Structure formats: structure tokens, C-alpha cells
């Protein structure tokens, strides 16, 4: 077993994959708790499809994909919050509308151009083993920004997450902190698409939170356990994918699914 660990860490591409994956797992676990409690679990899925559409267009135009997708996904997140709050199109309906439209646009653009190439397929299904040093640097910078934002606004985000109406009544500018949540979500989505793919990144945010809530009810304990679950599932998933030559993103999601059922059973036992 130790020989496998030495072998894995002897490859630079595996070291890059583990560093980036751990950073994204940490950020996703924290954000996932907030999204689940605010009943916005599918926002990650919707924004990841927006990101895919943007990446497809950027690739066809021969532009830098991530540089273009970051501001577009951020704008989409803000717009999604606004239309879900202030129009007749609410919550999951707004997400589904934006998600399917963006995915269709991306596929259509690729079809009109040269078809789905390897780079775009990597963003669709993930290619964590193909990360470059540039990806590592960009992910580290953005992950640090996300964590700093969360730490600085922790109590405000906590208040807005649990009772937005009460927070608004006490003078908290809930719109601003909802925008902060949207910003964090957008950054994580863009970061995660290269590793997990646009089809799987939302699972990395939602599974650890839902898993932790099977046992824990305290907000801090849920976040701490979500971090633990997210990190462990990522490490097990990437090691299994390396050893058995399986898709990395799918391996990580399946491990998350197994752990969810384990926690679910433990939760049922504790309730008796």
C-alpha cells in the first residue's frame, strides 16, 4: 500500500490533481451547507451548465476559457438570484430554465463549429489529471479568496442562511450577502469544472452537506463534518481512479454516495 502512495506522489500531475482537488473540496463543502439550507441545492448544477456554454463559445472563438467563464458565471448567478426573488419564476424553475438553455447553446455552438473536441469534453466530464501549473496557481488564488470571504462574513452568512426575513428586520443587508453567496458559488463552479466537469461539480457541493445533516444538526458541526467527508471522499476517489484506471470525477461521486448511505443508516440507528 505504501508503495502505491509513493508512486502516486512521485508524479507531478497527481500532486497537482490532489492539491487542486483538496482546495475545491474544502470550498465546495463549506458552500454546500449554505446552499442546502437555503434550498438552492441545484444552483451549482445550473451555473455549471452556464459555465459549459461559456466555455464552448470561448473555445470556438479561440479565447481563454476560464478568463471568459468566470465573469459570465458570476453575472448569471446574480441574475438567477434576482429573477428567482423578484419574478413569477421561482427557485428551481429559474435554475432549470437557465441550465437547459445554456447547455443547449453550448452544444449547438460546438455542433455548428467543429464538434466536441477533447478540451471541451474535459470541461464537460472533468480532467483532473490534466491540470497544469497555471491551473494550480489560479485555483489556489481563487480558493483563498473564497475562504477569506466566508471567514469575514461568516456570522452574516449564517444569519441570512437560517432566517432571511429576520435578518432583514434586524438591519442586515440580505441582498448584499446573497450576492456574496452567489459570488462564492460562481468561483467554485468555475474552479471545479476542470476537475469534476460541469456534469458532476454540483455533487461535490451537495453530497457532503446532505451526508453530514443525516447525523448532525448544529451548523458548525455540519460544516466541520462536511469538510471531513468532502476531503476523505475526494482522496479515496482519486486513489481508486488511479489504481483501477477509472474516471476520477465519477469515482469521487460514487464514494460520496456510499458515505451518504452509511451516514443515513447511522442516523436511523441514532434516532431509535
N, C-alpha and C positions, 0 to 999 in steps of 0.2 A: 504493500500500500504506500509506504513512504517513497518507494522508487517512482510511483506514479506522480506523487506530489512534486518530487524533484524534477521529473520530466516536464510536467505542466509548467512550472515556474522557470524552466530553462528557455522557454520560447517567448520572445518579446511580444508576439501577437497575443499570447494567452495572458501575459501580465497586463497588457493594455486592456484586454477584454474584462479582466477581473476588476481593475481599477475603475473603469467607466461603469461597469455593471453594478458595483457596490455603491457608487455615488448616486446612480439613478435609482437603485433600490431604496436607499435611505430617503431620498427626496420623495419618491412615489409613495412610500409607506406613510409618511407624515401627511402628505396631501390627501391620500386616500381616505383617511379617517374623517377629514373635514368634508369631503365630497359625499361620503356615505351618509353622514349625519345631516347634511343639508339636502339629502335626497337628489343629488346631482351625480349619481354614480356613472351615468352614461356620457357625461360631458367629455370625458377623456376619449371615449370612442368617437364621438362626433368631431372633436378637434383633431384627432389623429387622421381622420379621413380628409379634413380640410388640409392638413399638412401634406397628405399624399397628393391631393390635387395640385397644390402649390409646387411640390417637388417635381411632379410630372411636367408642369408648364415650364419651370425653371430649367429642367433637363433638355426639353425640346428647344428652348431659346439659348441653350448653352451658357446659362448663368450659374453662379454658385448657389446650389440648392438650399443649404441651411441659412445662408445670409438672407435669402428672399423669404423663406418659410417662417422664420421667427417673427418678423413684424406682421405678416399676414395672419398667422395663427393667433397672435395677441389681439389684433383687431377683431378677428372672428369671435374670440372669447368674450370681448367686451360687448360686441353686437348681440351675441347669443344671450347674455345676461339681460340686456336691455329689452329685447323683444319678448323674452320669457316673463319679464316683470311688468311690462307696460302694454302688452297687446293681448289679443284673444288666443294667441298661440302660446301655450304654456309648456314649461319644463321639457319632458321627454319628447313632446311633439316637435318643439323647436329644434331639439338636438337631432331628431330623426330627419327632419327636413334639410338641415344643413349638411348632415353626414352623408346621406344618399346623394344629394346634389353634387357635393364636392367630389365624391368617389366617381360618380358618373362623368363629371367634367374631366377628371384626370385620365380615366380610361379612354374617353373619346379623343382627347388631345393626343395621347400616345398612339391610338389607332390611326388617326389622321396622319401622324408623323411616321416614325419608323417602327412602330410596335414597341412592346415592352422589352427594354434592354436589361442587362444584368444589374446596372446601378439602380434603376427604378425598382426592380424586383427585390433588391436588398432592402429598400425602404419599405416595401410592402410586407415582406416576410421577416426582415431582420437579417443583419450580417455582423454579429458582434465580434466575430473572429477576423473581420476585415477592417478593423479600426486602425486609424493612423495616429501618429503623434499629435497631429493637428486636432484630431477628434478628442484626444485625451485632454489637451490643454483647454479647448473650448468647453468641454463637459465640466472640467474642474472649476473653471471660472464661473460658469452659469450655476453650477450646483452650490458653490459657496454663496453666490448672490441669493439663491432661493433660501438657503438655510439662515442667512443673516436676516432676510426679510421676515421669515417665520419667527425667529427669536425676538426680533424687535417688536413685532406686532402680535405676539402670542396671546396676550390677555384680550386684546380687542377681537382677534380672530375667534378666540374661544367664545366670547360673548355673542358675537354675530352668528356663530355656528349653532349655538343652542337656542337662542331666543332673539331673533332679529327684531321683532316688534318692541320687545322690552328694551333692547339695546338702543333702538332709535329713540324711545321715550326718555332714556337717561342721557341723551345728548351725543351718543356715539354716531359718527357719520358712517352709517352702514353701507352706503353706496361706495364710499372710498375703499372700505375693507373688502367688499365683494369684488371690487376691481383688483385689489391686491391678490385675492384668491385666484381670480381669472388670470392674472399675470403669471403667478407661480405655476398654475396648471399649464399654461401655454409653453413656458420654458421647459417643463418636464416632458411634455408631449414631444416637442421638437428634439430634445436630447434623446428620448427613448426610442424614436422611430428608427434610428440607425442600428440600435442593438436588438430591440424586440420586434420591430416592424410596426406599421400602422395598424395592423390587424390584431396585435397582441398587447400593445403597450398599456391599454386601459386595464387589462387583467392584472398587471403589475401594481397598479394603484389600488384596485378594489379588493383583490383577494386577501392581502394581509389584514386590512381593516375588518372585513367581514369575518375572517377567521378569529381575530382577537376578540371580537364582540360576542362570540359564542360563549366565552368564559368571563371576560372582564367587562365591567360596566363603568368604571372610573375613567375619565377622559385621558389622564396622564398614563394610566396603566395600559389603556388601549393603544396609545401611541408608542409606548416603550415596547410592548409585546409585538406590535405591528412591525417595528424596526427589526426586532429579533427574527420574526417569521420571514420577513422580506429578505434579509441578509442570508439566513440559513437556506431558504428555498433557492435563492439565486446560486449560491455556492454549490449546493448539491446538484442543481440542474445543469450548471456549466461543466461540472466534473463528469456527470453521466453522459452529457453530449460529447465530451472529448473521448471518454473511454469507449463508448459504444457507437461513436460516429453517428449521432442523432442530431436533428435540428435543435439549436440552442434555445431559441425562444419557446418552442413547443415543449421542450424538456422542463424548462423553468415553470411554465404554466401548469403542467401536469403534476409537478411536485407540489405546487401551491394548492392544487385541487385535492391531492391526497392529504396534505396537512389540514386543509379545511374540514374534511370529513373526520379526521382524528379529533380535532377540537370540538366539532359538533357532537360527537359521541361522548367526549368528556363533559361537555356542557349538559347533556341529557342526564348523565350519571350524577353530576353535582346537584341537579335540581331535585333529585329523588330524596 
